[in-house]
């Protein structure tokens, strides 16, 4: 099992969108409903399994505050609560815990309703900061790039803030939430603000504000974003003049295998070629890399390290009753983890011994290491194992970062997922079993990711015209360095 949740960008964004919910009004009459007792039983089951097996419940939110939130959410369950409203309760809790690996999803019945029957907002919206722009539309003559000011008389920045409340993220990171919002806006808008036949859209054209009415559509009628073949160029090395560009789109061992890639062999051959050519400038593109096998980050850093290094400070679990088959060496980075490899810290915390994982202890630089200058391209989809690698590189001051804040936390995350289904509503739940703490210098901003040295945000024109200002900036910067 890898730590990579997401097979493709589009599928995860839609999946996460389904895991949000609507306000406590019966705006979805056709969606599944259940009894008060069933909902209360599911909530109690959910709270119990999380409390007993999840090691990071109070990592970012204090116990007293989070306990009050649990009590408040339980009290909000009433006789008229629908399944989609119950999802809201779970999502609010997950959002308060502040862990981007947490997931809850709808029952098959609710998912079918969302896919086939629900009426959705027809415009593809791109949020950049506090503004929003049209990317594509169904049933509208507005040109791409048009600035959208409000929807149903709600300013777009207020809409963004409200939708963010239903998205999970590591700590206080927002960069990943922007990606989710931009690719699944219609689903979020439906579930938070309710279903309706049409929408009032106010936009700006030639400095003049205008309002039009657009009709709701089913999911199949929403314009699709162009998708590249996910099996092409997951790993790639190219050269431009005296600069090497190393692109790593995933650390997911299954995806790499399916694409016919050998990750270890690729790294070895790439750095041998870089050194053979005496390249002194290297750009590593990790944008969109949602993670995967955690050891792959440490293997990459070994090619950049100039001395022995530590990668993980420590790994901890909340219980010794783990699904150890998921920690076999043939399908994870772990060394056939078993209960003898855990030391008790207290009744609810167990630290993994160094023998449990090759990323613990002191690691050696690779013999084919690269000693030149490095620039890293990152964004809000640089998550999980990828964010771990970025944290170690930043903590060791190995290079400069360009782009947008990583979607994963600088200090670590909680992953190696366990999946379950709540017995009555059939709500899907997933959370991490292992708390990862990185061997990095003290965070300047608690609860944040790796913040770039050079923050480069694409404009709506860049996005529409498929320009890449982040890569252009990196190449120009590298050229300017002697």
C-alpha positions in Angstrom: 0.0 0.0 0.0 1.3 3.4 -0.9 0.4 6.7 0.7 -0.9 8.1 -2.6 -4.6 8.6 -2.5 -5.2 10.0 -5.9 -4.9 8.1 -9.2 -5.7 11.2 -11.3 -6.2 14.9 -10.5 -9.7 15.0 -11.8 -11.0 11.9 -10.1 -9.7 12.9 -6.6 -11.1 16.4 -6.9 -14.6 15.1 -7.8 -14.3 12.4 -5.1 -13.4 15.0 -2.4 -16.2 17.2 -3.6 -18.7 14.4 -3.0 -17.4 14.2 0.6 -18.7 17.7 1.4 -22.3 18.6 2.3 -25.0 21.1 2.5 -26.4 23.4 5.2 -29.1 22.0 7.6 -32.0 22.5 5.3 -33.9 20.0 3.2 -32.6 21.2 -0.1 -32.0 17.7 -1.6 -35.4 16.0 -1.3 -34.3 13.1 -3.5 -31.1 12.4 -1.6 -31.0 9.5 0.9 -32.3 10.0 4.4 -32.0 7.8 7.5 -33.3 7.7 11.1 -32.0 9.8 14.0 -30.9 6.7 15.9 -29.0 5.4 12.9 -27.1 8.7 12.5 -26.3 8.9 16.2 -25.0 5.3 16.1 -22.8 6.1 13.1 -21.4 9.2 14.7 -20.6 7.3 17.9 -18.9 4.6 15.8 -17.0 7.2 13.9 -15.8 9.0 17.0 -14.8 5.8 18.7 -12.8 4.3 15.8 -11.0 7.6 15.3 -10.2 8.1 19.0 -8.8 4.6 19.4 -6.8 4.4 16.1 -5.9 7.8 14.8 -2.6 9.2 16.3 -3.0 12.9 15.5 -6.4 13.9 16.8 -5.0 16.9 18.6 -1.9 17.7 16.4 -3.2 21.1 15.3 -6.4 21.7 17.3 -6.3 21.5 21.2 -8.2 18.8 23.0 -10.7 21.1 24.7 -11.6 22.9 21.5 -11.9 19.8 19.5 -13.9 18.0 22.1 -16.4 20.9 22.2 -16.7 20.6 18.4 -17.5 16.9 18.7 -20.2 17.6 21.3 -21.6 20.4 19.2 -21.7 18.3 16.0 -23.4 15.4 17.8 -26.0 17.8 19.2 -26.7 19.1 15.7 -28.0 15.7 14.5 -31.8 15.8 14.6 -34.8 13.9 13.3 -34.8 15.7 10.0 -31.0 15.4 9.3 -30.4 14.0 5.9 -27.4 11.9 4.8 -25.8 14.9 3.0 -26.2 16.9 6.2 -24.6 14.2 8.2 -21.6 14.3 5.8 -21.4 18.0 6.6 -21.0 17.2 10.3 -18.2 14.7 9.5 -16.5 17.1 7.1 -16.6 20.0 9.6 -14.9 17.8 12.2 -12.3 16.6 9.7 -11.6 20.2 8.7 -11.2 21.1 12.3 -8.6 18.3 12.8 -6.6 19.8 9.9 -5.3 16.7 8.2 -5.2 16.5 4.4 -5.2 12.7 4.4 -8.6 12.5 6.2 -11.5 11.5 3.9 -15.2 10.9 4.1 -17.3 10.0 1.1 -21.0 9.4 0.4 -22.9 6.1 0.2 -23.2 4.5 -3.3 -26.8 5.8 -3.4 -25.9 9.4 -2.7 -22.9 9.2 -5.1 -25.3 8.0 -7.9 -27.6 10.9 -7.2 -24.7 13.4 -7.4 -23.5 11.8 -10.7 -26.7 11.4 -12.5 -29.5 13.6 -11.2 -28.2 16.6 -9.3 -28.4 20.0 -11.0 -25.1 21.9 -10.8 -23.5 25.3 -11.5 -22.5 25.3 -15.2 -19.4 27.5 -15.2 -15.9 26.4 -14.6 -14.4 28.9 -12.2 -10.7 29.7 -11.5 -10.0 31.3 -8.1 -6.8 33.3 -7.9 -6.4 34.9 -4.5 -9.7 36.7 -3.7 -10.9 36.9 -7.3 -12.5 34.4 -9.6 -12.5 34.1 -13.4 -14.3 32.0 -16.0 -12.4 29.1 -17.4 -15.1 27.5 -19.5 -18.9 27.4 -19.5 -22.0 25.5 -20.5 -24.9 27.6 -21.8 -23.1 30.9 -21.6 -21.5 33.2 -24.2 -19.1 34.8 -21.7 -15.5 34.5 -22.9 -12.9 32.6 -21.0 -11.1 35.0 -18.6 -14.1 37.0 -17.7 -14.0 38.1 -14.0 -16.9 36.8 -12.0 -17.8 39.1 -9.1 -20.7 37.3 -7.4 -23.0 34.3 -7.7 -26.6 34.6 -6.4 -25.5 38.0 -5.1 -22.8 36.5 -2.9 -19.3 38.0 -3.5 -16.9 35.3 -4.8 -14.5 35.8 -1.9 -17.2 35.1 0.6 -18.2 32.0 -1.4 -14.6 30.8 -1.3 -14.3 31.2 2.4 -17.5 29.3 3.0 -16.5 26.4 0.7 -13.0 26.2 2.3 -14.8 25.3 5.6 -15.7 21.9 4.1 -12.2 21.0 2.8 -9.5 19.1 4.7 -5.9 20.3 4.6 -2.7 19.8 6.5 -2.6 22.5 9.2 -3.4 26.0 7.9 -2.4 25.4 4.3 -4.8 26.8 1.6 -2.9 26.1 -1.6 -4.3 22.6 -1.9 -7.8 23.9 -1.2 -7.5 26.2 -4.2 -6.7 23.3 -6.5 -9.7 21.4 -5.2 -12.0 24.4 -5.5 -10.9 25.2 -9.0 -11.6 21.7 -10.3 -14.7 20.9 -8.3 -16.4 24.2 -7.7 -19.9 23.1 -9.0 -20.1 20.1 -6.7 -19.1 22.2 -3.6 -21.4 25.0 -4.5 -24.3 22.5 -4.8 -23.6 20.8 -1.5 -23.0 24.0 0.5 -25.6 26.3 -1.0 -28.2 23.9 -2.2 -29.7 22.8 -5.5 -31.6 25.3 -7.7 -32.7 25.6 -11.4 -30.6 28.7 -12.2 -28.1 31.1 -10.9 -27.6 34.9 -11.0 -24.0 35.6 -12.1 -22.5 39.1 -11.9 -19.4 39.7 -13.9 -17.2 42.5 -15.1 -16.9 43.4 -18.8 -14.9 46.5 -19.9 -15.1 47.9 -16.4 -18.9 47.6 -16.4 -20.7 45.2 -14.1 -23.4 43.1 -15.6 -25.7 40.3 -14.3 -27.0 37.3 -16.3 -29.0 34.2 -15.4 -27.5 30.8 -16.2 -29.4 27.5 -16.0 -28.2 24.5 -13.9 -26.9 21.4 -15.7 -26.2 17.8 -14.8 -22.6 16.7 -14.3 -22.2 15.3 -17.7 -22.9 18.7 -19.3 -20.3 20.6 -17.4 -17.3 21.4 -19.6 -14.5 18.9 -19.1 -10.9 20.0 -18.4 -8.4 18.6 -20.8 -6.6 15.6 -19.4 -3.3 14.3 -20.4 -2.4 10.6 -20.6 -1.5 9.8 -17.0 0.9 7.1 -18.0 3.1 9.3 -20.1 6.2 11.1 -18.8 5.7 10.4 -15.1 9.5 10.5 -14.8 11.5 12.6 -17.3 14.9 14.1 -17.7 15.6 16.8 -20.2 18.4 19.3 -20.9 18.3 22.9 -22.0 21.6 24.5 -22.6 23.5 24.0 -19.3 20.4 23.3 -17.2 18.9 19.9 -16.4 15.2 19.5 -15.8 14.1 16.5 -13.7 10.3 16.0 -13.7 8.8 13.6 -11.1 5.0 13.6 -11.3 4.4 10.9 -8.8 6.0 8.7 -6.1 3.1 6.2 -6.5 4.8 2.8 -7.0 1.7 1.3 -8.6 1.3 4.2 -11.1 5.0 4.0 -12.0 4.9 0.3 -12.5 1.8 0.5 -14.7 3.6 3.1 -16.8 6.6 0.8 -17.1 8.9 3.0 -15.0 11.6 1.8 -12.6 12.0 4.6 -10.1 15.3 3.6 -8.6 16.8 2.9 -12.0 15.5 6.2 -13.4 17.2 8.2 -10.5 20.5 6.4 -10.9 20.7 6.8 -14.7 19.5 10.4 -14.5 22.1 11.5 -12.0 24.8 9.6 -13.8 23.9 11.5 -17.0 23.7 14.8 -15.2 27.2 14.3 -13.7 28.6 12.9 -17.0 27.6 16.2 -18.7 29.1 18.2 -15.8 25.7 19.9 -15.3 25.9 22.5 -12.4 22.3 23.7 -12.5 19.3 21.4 -11.9 15.5 22.2 -11.7 13.4 19.5 -10.1 9.7 19.8 -11.0 7.5 18.3 -8.3 4.2 20.1 -9.1 1.2 17.9 -9.1 3.1 15.1 -7.3 0.6 14.0 -4.7 3.0 11.6 -3.1 3.1 7.8 -2.9 5.8 5.5 -1.4 7.5 7.5 1.4 10.9 6.0 0.8 11.0 7.4 -2.7 11.4 10.9 -1.2 14.4 9.8 0.9 16.0 8.1 -2.1 15.7 11.3 -4.1 17.2 13.4 -1.4 20.2 11.0 -1.1 21.3 12.1 -4.6 21.3 15.8 -3.3 22.8 15.4 0.2 26.3 16.5 0.8 26.6 14.6 4.1 24.8 12.1 6.3 21.3 13.1 7.0 18.2 12.3 9.0 14.8 12.1 7.2 12.2 11.1 9.8 12.5 12.3 13.3 10.0 9.7 14.5 7.0 7.7 13.5 4.2 6.9 16.0 1.0 5.0 16.1 -2.0 5.2 18.5 -2.3 1.4 18.8 -0.4 -1.8 18.3 -3.4 -3.3 16.6 -2.4 -2.3 13.1 -3.3 -4.1 9.8 0.3 -5.4 9.5 -0.3 -6.9 6.1 -0.3 -3.3 4.8 3.2 -2.8 6.2 4.9 -5.8 4.4 8.1 -4.8 2.5 6.7 -6.0 -0.8 4.0 -3.3 -0.9 5.2 -0.5 1.4 8.4 1.2 2.5 8.3 -0.6 5.9 10.5 -3.5 6.9 7.7 -6.0 7.6 6.4 -4.1 10.6 5.1 -6.1 13.5 4.2 -5.4 17.1 7.7 -6.1 18.4 9.0 -3.0 16.5 6.8 -0.6 18.5 7.9 0.9 21.9 5.2 2.1 24.3 5.3 5.9 25.0 2.1 5.9 26.9 -1.3 4.2 26.8 -2.2 5.8 23.5 1.1 6.3 21.8 3.7 3.8 20.4 6.9 4.9 18.8 8.3 2.8 15.9 11.9 1.5 16.3 14.5 2.4 13.7 14.4 -1.1 12.4 10.7 -0.6 11.3 11.4 1.8 8.5 14.5 2.6 6.4 13.8 6.3 6.6 14.5 6.3 10.4 18.0 6.8 11.8 21.0 8.2 9.9 21.0 7.9 6.1 23.9 8.1 3.6 24.3 10.3 0.5 24.2 8.3 -2.7 27.5 7.6 -4.4 26.2 9.2 -7.6 25.2 12.4 -5.7 24.8 15.7 -7.4 26.6 18.7 -5.9 25.5 21.6 -8.1 22.7 24.2 -7.6 19.1 23.1 -7.3 15.7 24.8 -7.8 12.5 23.0 -6.9 9.1 23.7 -8.5 6.2 23.1 -6.1 2.5 23.8 -5.8 -0.6 22.9 -3.7 -0.7 19.4 -5.1 2.8 18.7 -3.9 1.5 16.5 -1.0 2.2 13.7 1.4 5.6 12.0 0.6 6.4 14.8 -1.8 5.9 17.5 0.8 8.2 15.4 3.1 11.0 15.5 0.6 10.5 19.2 0.2 10.6 19.7 3.9 14.0 17.9 4.3 15.4 19.8 1.3 14.3 23.1 2.8 15.4 22.2 6.3 18.9 21.4 4.9 18.9 24.5 2.7 19.7 22.4 -0.3 18.1 24.6 -2.9 15.5 27.3 -3.7 11.8 26.8 -4.1 9.6 28.3 -6.8 5.9 28.3 -7.3 3.2 27.9 -4.6 3.2 26.5 -1.0 3.2 22.7 -0.8 -0.1 21.1 0.0 1.5 18.9 2.7 2.9 20.1 6.0 6.5 21.0 6.6 6.6 19.2 10.0 5.0 16.0 8.8 1.6 14.3 8.2 -0.5 11.4 9.3 -0.9 8.6 6.7 -0.9 4.9 5.9 -4.6 4.8 5.5 -7.2 2.6 7.2 -10.6 2.5 5.4 -14.0 1.7 7.0 -17.7 2.2 6.3 -20.1 3.5 8.8 -22.7 0.8 9.3 -26.0 2.6 8.8 -25.4 5.5 6.3 -22.6 3.6 4.5 -20.5 6.7 4.7 -16.9 5.9 3.7 -14.2 7.0 6.2 -10.4 6.9 5.8 -7.6 8.2 8.1 -3.9 7.6 8.7 -2.5 5.2 11.2 1.0 6.5 11.4 2.0 10.0 12.5 5.1 11.1 10.6 7.4 13.8 12.1 10.1 15.1 9.9 13.8 15.6 10.9 13.8 19.3 10.1 14.7 22.6 11.6 12.0 24.4 13.6 9.1 25.6 11.5 8.9 29.4 11.1 5.2 29.2 10.6 3.4 26.4 12.5 0.9 24.4 10.5 2.2 25.5 7.1 3.9 23.7 4.2 7.1 24.6 2.4 6.7 28.2 1.4 8.6 29.1 -1.8 11.5 31.5 -1.9 9.9 32.9 -5.1 6.0 32.8 -5.1 4.8 32.7 -8.7 1.1 32.6 -9.3 -0.1 32.0 -12.8 -2.6 34.6 -14.1 -5.9 33.6 -15.7 -4.3 34.5 -19.1 -1.4 32.0 -18.3 -3.9 29.3 -17.5 -6.1 29.8 -20.6 -3.1 30.0 -22.9 -1.4 27.1 -21.2 1.7 29.1 -20.3 4.0 28.1 -17.5 5.4 31.2 -15.7 6.8 29.1 -12.8 9.0 27.0 -15.1 9.9 30.0 -17.2 11.0 31.9 -14.0 13.1 28.9 -12.8 14.9 28.6 -16.1 15.5 32.3 -16.3 16.8 32.4 -12.7 19.1 29.4 -13.3 20.5 31.0 -16.4 21.3 34.2 -14.5 23.4 32.4 -11.9 27.1 32.1 -12.6 
